[in-house]
Amino acid sequence: MGILREKMLRDMTVRNFRAKTIKSYLNSVQDLAKHYMISPDR
């Protein structure tokens, strides 16, 4: 999830998302990837 995570993090930082929101969004994507057992960039 490295490249996608970095892109999401950069985009949310540029848009001035709060740190708590960024963490929540990244954790949500990670949880979905685990649930569906597939990488989010596929």
N, C-alpha and C positions, 0 to 999 in steps of 0.2 A: 504494500500500500504506500510505498515511499514517495513516488513521484506525484501521485494523486493527492496524498496528504500534504506534501509541500505546496502544491498549487492551491489547494483549499486554504491552507494556513496563510499563504501570501495574499490571496484574494480577500479573505476576511479581515486581515490586518490592514490592507489598503482601504477597505471600506469602514474602518474604525469600529469593528465589532468588539464588544467587551471580552476580556480574557475568559470569563466564565461561559459566555456564549460559544466562543471558539472551542473550548474544551468539550462542551456539551455536544456540539455538532460533530467533532472528530470522533468522540466516543460513540455517538449514534451510528456513524458510518461503519466503525469498527465492529460494533455489535451486529449490525445487519450482515456484514461480511461473514462473521462467525456463524450466524443463524443459517444463512443460505449456503455456507461452505464454498463460497466463490469470491474471488477478488473483485472489489468494486470497480476496477478499471476495465473489466471485461464486458 
